[in-house]
Amino acid sequence: KGITIKSGQTHMQKYMGPLLDKVANGDIDPGYIITHRLNSLEDAANAYKTFRDKQDGCIKVVMRPNG
C-alpha cells in the first residue's frame, strides 16, 4: 500500500557516443559480462535456450560465426 514505482527511458543519443569512446579508448571494458561465446550458428538455438532458462550462469552470449 502507498507504493509508487516510476521508470523512464535513457537518453541514448546523449550517452551512446561518450560511452563508445570510453570503450574504444580502453577506459571501460564491457567484456566481463560475456559468459558464453559461440563460433557456430548451429549452436544458436541451444545458446538461446540456455540464456532464456538462466542455465550455466549465462548472462550474455556473443556469436561470431565467421571468427
C-alpha positions in Angstrom: 0.0 0.0 0.0 1.1 3.5 -0.8 4.0 2.4 -3.0 4.7 4.2 -6.3 7.1 2.8 -8.9 8.1 5.0 -11.8 10.6 4.4 -14.6 11.8 6.1 -17.8 14.0 5.6 -20.8 17.6 6.5 -21.1 18.5 9.4 -23.4 20.7 7.1 -25.7 21.7 9.8 -28.2 23.3 11.8 -25.4 25.2 8.9 -23.8 26.0 6.5 -26.6 28.8 8.5 -28.2 30.8 9.2 -25.0 30.3 5.6 -23.8 31.5 4.1 -27.1 34.6 6.5 -26.9 35.4 5.2 -23.5 35.2 1.6 -24.7 37.3 2.4 -27.7 39.9 4.1 -25.5 40.0 1.2 -23.1 38.6 3.2 -20.2 35.7 0.8 -19.9 35.8 -3.0 -20.6 32.4 -4.4 -21.1 33.8 -7.9 -21.8 33.3 -9.1 -18.2 29.6 -9.5 -18.8 30.2 -12.1 -21.6 29.7 -15.5 -20.2 29.4 -17.6 -23.4 31.0 -17.4 -26.8 29.9 -19.3 -29.9 31.6 -19.8 -33.3 28.8 -21.7 -35.0 25.3 -20.7 -36.0 24.3 -24.3 -35.3 24.7 -23.6 -31.6 22.5 -20.5 -31.6 19.3 -22.3 -30.6 20.9 -24.1 -27.7 22.5 -20.8 -26.6 19.2 -19.0 -26.7 17.6 -21.8 -24.6 20.5 -21.6 -22.1 20.1 -17.8 -21.8 16.3 -18.0 -21.6 16.3 -20.6 -18.9 19.1 -18.9 -17.0 21.3 -22.0 -17.0 25.0 -22.4 -16.7 25.4 -18.8 -15.3 24.5 -17.4 -18.8 24.3 -13.6 -18.8 25.5 -12.5 -22.3 26.2 -14.7 -25.4 28.4 -13.4 -28.2 28.2 -15.2 -31.5 31.0 -14.9 -34.1 30.0 -17.5 -36.7 32.9 -16.5 -39.1 35.5 -15.8 -36.5 
